[in-house]
Amino acid sequence: VLSFEYLIFLLAVFCIYWLSPEKNKKYILIIASFLFCLSYWKTEAFFVLLYIFAIYIFGKNTNIAKVYFFSIILALIPLIIYKYFPFFILKHINGSCFVGISFVSFRAISYLADIYKTKRSISLVDYLLYMLFFPAYISGPIEGANLFLNSVDEQKTIRWDSFVEAIIIIAYGFAIKLVLAD
């Protein structure tokens, strides 16, 4: 996943994000994340959006134990179908199946568990950001919705020394990837 195109995409999103007004930043990340995911989910994009919205709607009613249990089952269905019953689905021309289905499914379960435990109501914008946030798809981990959203809502400032250090770490990782993986 780490490629020159990804680095250009990341840099573009980074610049647009930091140059945008605060009120637009979450929307920028959602759009960028969906564009990133669309590059992998060409044929599954509609299904993924339908799945994500279904989990959100069921998640609104997880204060009832039976609905919570049913929501978890619903979150697992795509994972079970794509991973354990591949003969039920048509494979792509290159023979691969739905990239990221495990991540999406476990992220949905994490969201459902968080709102069930905390009784916190999460807006659709925050939920979409949590489910689609593209850097998490390549680096992980699957963290709880509340932890993720709290870190997104924190005010951030860029310090030059931290920025330079991050660029060095990214360049080093990219160089290692080019040498070892390609």
C-alpha positions in Angstrom: 0.0 0.0 0.0 2.9 2.4 0.7 3.8 3.7 -2.7 4.8 6.9 -4.3 1.2 7.6 -5.2 0.2 7.1 -1.6 2.8 9.6 -0.4 1.6 12.2 -2.9 -2.0 11.6 -1.8 -1.0 11.8 1.8 0.9 15.1 1.2 -2.0 16.6 -0.7 -4.5 15.6 2.1 -2.1 16.9 4.7 -1.8 20.3 3.0 -5.5 20.7 2.3 -6.3 19.7 5.8 -4.0 22.2 7.5 -5.0 25.0 5.2 -8.7 24.5 5.7 -10.9 26.1 8.3 -11.5 24.0 11.4 -15.2 23.4 10.5 -14.2 21.7 7.2 -11.4 19.4 8.5 -13.5 16.3 9.3 -15.3 16.5 6.0 -11.9 16.8 4.2 -10.7 13.6 6.0 -13.9 11.8 5.2 -13.8 12.6 1.5 -10.0 11.8 1.3 -10.6 8.6 3.2 -13.4 7.5 0.9 -11.3 8.3 -2.2 -8.5 6.2 -0.7 -10.8 3.3 0.0 -12.4 3.6 -3.4 -9.1 2.9 -5.0 -9.3 -0.6 -3.4 -13.1 -1.0 -3.3 -13.9 -0.2 -6.9 -16.7 -2.8 -7.1 -17.5 -3.0 -3.4 -17.8 0.8 -2.7 -21.6 0.7 -2.7 -21.7 -2.4 -0.5 -19.3 -0.8 1.9 -21.3 2.4 2.2 -24.5 0.4 2.7 -22.9 -1.7 5.3 -21.4 1.3 7.1 -24.8 3.1 7.2 -26.6 0.0 8.4 -24.2 -0.4 11.3 -24.7 3.3 12.2 -28.5 2.9 12.1 -28.4 -0.2 14.3 -25.9 1.4 16.5 -28.3 4.1 17.4 -30.4 1.5 19.2 -27.7 -0.6 20.9 -29.0 0.4 24.4 -31.3 -2.6 24.1 -29.2 -5.8 24.6 -31.0 -7.8 21.8 -30.4 -5.0 19.3 -26.8 -4.8 20.4 -26.4 -8.6 19.9 -28.1 -8.4 16.5 -25.9 -5.5 15.5 -22.7 -7.5 16.3 -24.0 -10.4 14.2 -24.8 -7.9 11.3 -21.3 -6.6 11.6 -19.8 -10.1 11.2 -21.9 -11.2 8.2 -19.7 -9.7 5.5 -16.5 -10.9 7.2 -17.9 -14.5 7.4 -19.2 -14.4 3.8 -16.0 -13.0 2.2 -13.4 -14.8 4.4 -15.0 -18.1 5.1 -17.4 -18.7 2.2 -15.6 -17.3 -0.8 -17.5 -19.6 -3.1 -20.6 -17.4 -2.4 -19.0 -14.4 -4.0 -17.5 -13.6 -7.4 -13.8 -13.0 -7.2 -12.2 -10.2 -9.0 -10.3 -10.7 -12.2 -7.0 -10.8 -10.3 -8.4 -13.4 -8.0 -8.4 -11.3 -4.8 -11.4 -10.7 -2.7 -12.6 -7.7 -0.7 -9.5 -5.9 0.6 -10.0 -4.6 4.1 -13.1 -6.5 5.0 -11.6 -7.7 8.3 -10.6 -4.2 9.3 -14.0 -2.7 8.4 -15.9 -5.5 10.3 -13.8 -5.3 13.4 -13.9 -1.5 13.3 -17.7 -1.7 13.2 -17.7 -4.1 16.1 -15.4 -1.7 18.1 -17.8 1.1 17.4 -20.8 -0.9 18.5 -19.1 -2.0 21.7 -18.0 1.5 22.5 -21.4 3.1 22.2 -23.0 0.2 24.0 -20.6 0.5 27.0 -20.5 4.3 27.1 -24.0 5.2 25.9 -22.3 8.0 23.9 -24.1 9.2 20.9 -21.8 9.7 17.9 -22.7 12.0 15.0 -22.8 10.6 11.5 -19.8 12.8 10.5 -17.7 11.4 13.4 -18.8 7.9 12.7 -17.9 8.1 9.0 -14.6 9.6 9.9 -14.0 6.7 12.3 -15.0 4.0 9.9 -13.2 5.4 6.8 -10.1 7.1 8.2 -7.5 6.0 5.6 -4.2 6.1 7.5 -5.6 3.4 9.9 -6.2 1.0 7.0 -2.5 0.7 6.3 -1.1 1.1 9.7 -3.8 0.0 12.2 -4.5 -0.6 14.9 -8.2 -0.9 15.5 -8.8 1.5 18.3 -12.1 2.3 20.0 -14.3 4.9 18.5 -14.3 7.1 21.6 -10.5 7.1 21.8 -10.1 7.8 18.1 -12.7 10.6 18.2 -11.3 12.2 21.3 -7.9 12.4 19.6 -9.4 13.9 16.5 -11.2 16.5 18.5 -8.1 17.6 20.3 -6.6 20.9 19.1 -3.4 20.3 17.3 -0.5 22.5 16.4 2.4 21.7 14.1 5.8 22.1 15.7 8.6 22.4 13.1 10.9 19.9 15.0 8.1 17.3 15.1 7.3 17.9 11.5 10.9 17.3 10.4 11.2 14.2 12.6 8.0 12.8 11.1 9.2 13.4 7.5 12.5 11.7 8.3 10.7 8.6 9.8 8.3 8.4 6.8 11.2 8.7 4.3 13.2 6.1 6.2 10.2 3.7 6.2 9.6 4.3 2.5 13.3 3.7 1.7 13.2 0.4 3.7 10.0 -0.6 2.0 11.5 0.0 -1.4 14.7 -1.9 -0.6 13.1 -4.9 1.1 9.6 -5.2 -0.4 10.1 -4.3 -4.1 
